[in-house]
Amino acid sequence: MKRLVIASIALTASITASSQQEPLYNNYKMNYFLMNPAASGNMGHWAMRAQFRGEWVRFPGAPTTETFSMSGPVGAAQKIGLGITLFNDLIGPQGRYGLSGGYSYHLAIGENFLGLGLSTRFYRYKLDLNKVFTEVPNDPGVMGVDEGMSFDFGAGAYFYGGKFYAGLAAPVIAQAIGSDITQAVMHYNLMLGYKWHAVTTGSGLHVEPSAMFKGAAGALQQLDINLKLHVLEEQLFFGAGARLLGSAKDEPPASATYVSLMIGTWLLERYHFAYSYDFGIGDGTIQPYTWGSHEIMLGWDFDWKPKSRYAMAD
């Protein structure tokens, strides 16, 4: 029982931090539009993605995230990108659901491209009162939670082409509740990556390291470091990574480390499947009480040729 109480306290602390953050994804590179509106239309064809992530499986009230997105270029010049995402986040008895839209404009810079994007998101909070128990009957601080519609706005930039790519986004800059626009807690993420052929000619092996830093004021900061190996001319990949969470404001500083394993395939140059599993290590996680976190992504590319001027160069 003592161990269960400790685990519950850890879960509550994690939920408090997570509620201030954007949803967590392992396969962010395969659908970066979810995190940066400037990435819409960058591949030169339309991309449809469905993702499900279940964290801390087996633990009661563990977070889950479901998304469905579609993005791509419009116009003969393919300079404009549009996208839309439906999402549903749950953490214990609370959650939010809604949709977001993104717009981007892509500029040619030599042999590379720079995408600039804007986004808006409409969502509604929900609270399952059947799962809430209060010491004070009908506590207005809980029962009076406003489940009305909210809005927020974001922006981003994405530089890509050749083998290098980098993105900087602020998914939440301002927020509107009803007709009142207020300054929201700033969220941000920075992604860097590089992709190259293996030295052996004709091996079909590509190596792709990437990193992402994300956070929000007053919440845990997060650093993801990943390494993927693409084989069979990118039809199959294997990957591993580490996620470091920490905050220097706590006394002592809060921290946790997670390790992720990934596998995926790209069939007929249009169908995608990816699976990832991550687990915590060290004293700052609740791994002993869970079966880890699982993420599944299904994707379909359509409309344009899979290899276009926006695709990563060979």
C-alpha positions as CSV (number, residue, x, y, z in Angstrom):
1,M,0.0,0.0,0.0
2,K,2.8,2.4,0.8
3,R,4.3,1.9,-2.6
4,L,1.0,2.5,-4.2
5,V,0.6,5.8,-2.3
6,I,4.1,6.9,-3.4
7,A,3.3,6.0,-7.0
8,S,0.0,8.0,-6.8
9,I,1.8,11.0,-5.6
10,A,4.3,10.7,-8.4
11,L,1.4,10.4,-10.9
12,T,-0.3,13.5,-9.5
13,A,2.9,15.5,-9.8
14,S,3.4,14.3,-13.4
15,I,-0.2,15.2,-14.3
16,T,0.2,18.7,-12.9
17,A,3.3,19.2,-15.1
18,S,1.8,17.5,-18.1
19,S,-1.4,19.6,-18.0
20,Q,0.7,22.7,-18.7
21,Q,2.5,21.0,-21.7
22,E,1.5,20.2,-25.2
23,P,0.8,16.5,-25.9
24,L,3.8,14.2,-26.0
25,Y,4.9,12.3,-29.1
26,N,7.8,10.0,-30.0
27,N,7.2,10.0,-33.7
28,Y,7.1,13.8,-34.0
29,K,9.4,13.8,-37.1
30,M,6.9,11.7,-39.1
31,N,4.2,14.3,-38.4
32,Y,5.9,17.5,-37.3
33,F,2.8,19.5,-38.4
34,L,1.2,18.4,-35.1
35,M,3.8,20.6,-33.3
36,N,4.6,23.3,-35.9
37,P,2.2,24.8,-38.4
38,A,5.1,25.8,-40.7
39,A,5.6,22.1,-41.6
40,S,2.2,21.9,-43.4
41,G,2.8,21.2,-47.1
42,N,6.6,20.8,-46.8
43,M,6.6,17.3,-48.4
44,G,5.0,18.3,-51.6
45,H,2.1,15.9,-51.2
46,W,-0.8,15.5,-48.8
47,A,-0.2,13.4,-45.7
48,M,-2.9,11.8,-43.5
49,R,-1.9,10.6,-40.1
50,A,-3.7,8.8,-37.2
51,Q,-1.9,8.4,-33.9
52,F,-2.7,7.0,-30.5
53,R,-0.5,7.3,-27.5
54,G,-1.1,5.6,-24.2
55,E,1.2,6.5,-21.3
56,W,1.9,4.5,-18.1
57,V,-0.3,1.6,-19.3
58,R,-1.9,-0.3,-16.5
59,F,-1.9,2.7,-14.1
60,P,-5.4,4.0,-13.3
61,G,-6.2,7.3,-14.9
62,A,-3.0,7.3,-17.1
63,P,-2.9,9.9,-19.9
64,T,-4.0,9.0,-23.5
65,T,-3.8,11.1,-26.7
66,E,-5.6,10.5,-29.9
67,T,-5.1,12.6,-33.1
68,F,-6.1,12.5,-36.7
69,S,-4.4,15.1,-39.0
70,M,-4.2,15.9,-42.7
71,S,-1.9,18.5,-44.3
72,G,-0.5,19.3,-47.7
73,P,0.3,22.0,-50.3
74,V,-2.3,23.9,-52.4
75,G,-1.8,25.7,-55.6
76,A,0.4,24.9,-58.6
77,A,3.5,26.5,-57.1
78,Q,3.0,24.5,-53.8
79,K,4.1,27.5,-51.8
80,I,1.1,27.4,-49.5
81,G,0.4,24.7,-47.0
82,L,-2.8,23.9,-45.1
83,G,-3.6,21.4,-42.4
84,I,-6.2,20.3,-39.9
85,T,-6.0,18.1,-36.7
86,L,-8.7,16.5,-34.6
87,F,-7.5,15.6,-31.1
88,N,-8.7,14.1,-27.8
89,D,-6.5,14.2,-24.6
90,L,-7.4,12.4,-21.4
91,I,-5.7,12.5,-18.0
92,G,-7.6,10.8,-15.2
93,P,-11.1,12.4,-15.0
94,Q,-10.2,15.5,-17.0
95,G,-9.4,16.1,-20.7
96,R,-9.9,18.3,-23.7
97,Y,-11.0,17.7,-27.3
98,G,-11.2,19.8,-30.4
99,L,-9.6,20.7,-33.6
100,S,-6.8,22.9,-34.9
101,G,-5.9,24.4,-38.2
102,G,-2.6,25.5,-39.7
103,Y,-1.4,27.7,-42.6
104,S,2.1,28.0,-44.0
105,Y,3.9,29.8,-46.7
106,H,7.2,28.4,-48.1
107,L,10.0,30.4,-49.5
108,A,12.9,29.1,-51.6
109,I,16.3,30.0,-50.2
110,G,18.9,28.7,-52.6
111,E,18.4,24.9,-52.7
112,N,16.6,25.0,-49.3
113,F,13.2,26.1,-48.2
114,L,11.8,28.2,-45.3
115,G,8.3,27.7,-44.1
116,L,6.5,30.3,-42.0
117,G,3.2,29.2,-40.3
118,L,0.3,30.3,-38.2
119,S,-2.1,28.1,-36.3
120,T,-5.3,28.3,-34.3
121,R,-6.9,25.7,-32.0
122,F,-10.5,25.4,-30.8
123,Y,-11.1,23.0,-27.8
124,R,-13.4,22.3,-25.0
125,Y,-12.4,21.0,-21.5
126,K,-14.3,18.1,-20.1
127,L,-14.5,16.6,-16.6
128,D,-16.1,13.2,-15.7
129,L,-17.8,14.0,-12.4
130,N,-18.4,10.3,-11.9
131,K,-14.7,9.9,-11.3
132,V,-14.3,12.8,-9.0
133,F,-14.7,12.5,-5.2
134,T,-14.4,15.7,-3.0
135,E,-14.1,16.1,0.7
136,V,-16.7,18.9,0.5
137,P,-19.9,17.8,-1.2
138,N,-20.5,19.5,-4.5
139,D,-17.3,21.5,-4.1
140,P,-17.8,24.5,-6.5
141,G,-14.0,24.5,-7.2
142,V,-14.4,21.2,-8.9
143,M,-18.1,20.9,-9.9
144,G,-18.0,24.5,-11.3
145,V,-15.3,23.8,-13.9
146,D,-16.1,25.8,-17.1
147,E,-16.4,23.4,-20.0
148,G,-17.0,26.1,-22.5
149,M,-15.1,26.6,-25.8
150,S,-11.5,28.0,-25.7
151,F,-9.2,29.2,-28.4
152,D,-5.4,29.6,-28.7
153,F,-3.0,30.8,-31.4
154,G,0.5,29.8,-32.4
155,A,3.2,30.4,-34.9
156,G,6.3,28.6,-36.2
157,A,9.2,28.5,-38.7
158,Y,10.6,25.4,-40.5
159,F,13.9,25.3,-42.5
160,Y,14.5,22.2,-44.6
161,G,16.1,20.9,-47.7
162,G,19.0,18.6,-48.6
163,K,19.8,16.7,-45.4
164,F,19.4,19.2,-42.6
165,Y,16.1,20.4,-41.1
166,A,15.3,22.7,-38.2
167,G,12.1,24.0,-36.7
168,L,11.1,26.5,-34.1
169,A,7.5,26.8,-32.9
170,A,5.4,28.5,-30.3
171,P,2.1,26.4,-30.4
172,V,0.5,28.6,-27.7
173,I,1.1,32.4,-27.8
174,A,-2.3,33.9,-27.0
175,Q,-5.5,32.4,-25.7
176,A,-9.1,33.3,-25.9
177,I,-11.9,32.2,-23.6
178,G,-15.2,33.5,-24.9
179,S,-14.6,36.9,-26.3
180,D,-11.6,37.7,-24.0
181,I,-8.1,37.4,-25.5
182,T,-5.4,37.0,-22.9
183,Q,-1.7,36.3,-22.8
184,A,-1.3,32.5,-22.3
185,V,1.6,30.5,-20.8
186,M,4.1,30.5,-23.6
187,H,4.8,27.0,-25.0
188,Y,7.8,26.4,-27.4
189,N,9.7,23.6,-29.1
190,L,12.9,23.5,-31.1
191,M,13.8,20.6,-33.4
192,L,17.1,19.9,-35.2
193,G,17.9,16.9,-37.4
194,Y,20.3,15.6,-40.0
195,K,20.1,12.7,-42.5
196,W,22.8,11.2,-44.6
197,H,23.6,8.0,-46.6
198,A,25.9,5.4,-45.1
199,V,29.4,5.4,-46.6
200,T,28.9,2.0,-48.2
201,T,27.7,2.6,-51.8
202,G,24.4,0.8,-52.5
203,S,23.8,-0.2,-48.9
204,G,20.5,1.6,-48.7
205,L,21.4,2.6,-45.1
206,H,20.6,6.1,-43.9
207,V,21.5,7.5,-40.5
208,E,19.3,10.2,-38.9
209,P,20.0,11.8,-35.6
210,S,17.6,14.4,-34.3
211,A,16.8,16.3,-31.1
212,M,13.9,18.3,-29.8
213,F,13.8,20.7,-26.8
214,K,10.4,21.8,-25.6
215,G,8.8,23.4,-22.6
216,A,6.6,26.0,-21.1
217,A,6.9,28.6,-18.4
218,G,6.5,27.1,-14.9
219,A,6.5,23.5,-16.2
220,L,9.1,20.7,-16.7
221,Q,11.5,21.2,-19.6
222,Q,12.0,18.3,-22.0
223,L,14.9,17.3,-24.2
224,D,14.5,14.4,-26.7
225,I,17.6,12.8,-28.4
226,N,16.9,10.2,-31.0
227,L,18.8,8.1,-33.5
228,K,17.2,6.3,-36.4
229,L,18.6,3.8,-38.9
230,H,16.8,3.6,-42.2
231,V,17.4,0.5,-44.3
232,L,16.1,-1.0,-47.6
233,E,16.0,2.4,-49.2
234,E,14.0,3.8,-46.2
235,Q,11.3,1.2,-46.3
236,L,12.1,0.1,-42.8
237,F,13.6,2.0,-39.8
238,F,14.8,1.2,-36.3
239,G,15.4,3.8,-33.7
240,A,16.2,4.5,-30.1
241,G,16.2,7.7,-28.0
242,A,16.2,9.2,-24.6
243,R,13.9,11.8,-23.0
244,L,15.2,14.0,-20.2
245,L,12.8,15.9,-18.0
246,G,13.8,18.4,-15.5
247,S,13.3,21.7,-13.7
248,A,15.9,23.8,-12.0
249,K,13.3,25.7,-10.0
250,D,12.5,22.9,-7.6
251,E,14.4,22.2,-4.5
252,P,15.9,19.6,-5.0
253,P,15.6,19.8,-8.8
254,A,13.0,17.5,-10.3
255,S,14.2,15.2,-13.0
256,A,13.3,11.9,-14.8
257,T,14.7,9.9,-17.7
258,Y,12.9,7.8,-20.3
259,V,14.2,5.5,-22.9
260,S,12.3,4.9,-26.2
261,L,12.5,2.2,-28.8
262,M,11.0,2.7,-32.3
263,I,10.3,0.7,-35.4
264,G,8.5,1.6,-38.6
265,T,7.9,1.0,-42.2
266,W,7.1,2.9,-45.4
267,L,5.4,0.7,-48.0
268,L,4.8,1.4,-51.7
269,E,6.1,4.9,-51.1
270,R,2.8,6.0,-49.5
271,Y,1.8,3.9,-46.5
272,H,3.4,4.4,-43.1
273,F,3.3,2.5,-39.9
274,A,5.3,3.3,-36.7
275,Y,5.4,1.9,-33.2
276,S,7.3,3.1,-30.2
277,Y,7.7,2.0,-26.6
278,D,9.2,4.0,-23.9
279,F,9.9,3.3,-20.2
280,G,11.3,5.3,-17.3
281,I,14.6,4.6,-15.6
282,G,15.8,5.8,-12.2
283,D,13.9,7.0,-9.1
284,G,12.1,9.9,-10.8
285,T,9.7,7.7,-12.7
286,I,6.7,5.4,-11.9
287,Q,8.0,2.6,-14.2
288,P,7.7,-0.2,-11.5
289,Y,3.9,0.4,-11.5
290,T,3.3,0.5,-15.2
291,W,3.8,-1.4,-18.5
292,G,5.5,1.6,-20.1
293,S,4.1,3.9,-22.7
294,H,3.0,2.9,-26.2
295,E,2.5,4.9,-29.4
296,I,1.1,3.8,-32.8
297,M,1.0,5.8,-36.0
298,L,-0.7,5.0,-39.3
299,G,-0.2,7.2,-42.3
300,W,-1.1,7.6,-46.0
301,D,0.6,9.9,-48.5
302,F,-1.5,10.8,-51.5
303,D,-2.2,13.3,-54.3
304,W,1.3,14.3,-55.3
305,K,4.4,12.3,-56.3
306,P,6.0,10.9,-53.2
307,K,9.4,12.4,-54.2
308,S,8.9,16.1,-55.0
309,R,11.0,19.2,-54.6
310,Y,10.0,19.4,-51.0
311,A,11.1,15.9,-50.1
312,M,14.5,15.3,-48.4
313,A,17.2,15.1,-51.0
314,D,19.0,11.8,-51.5
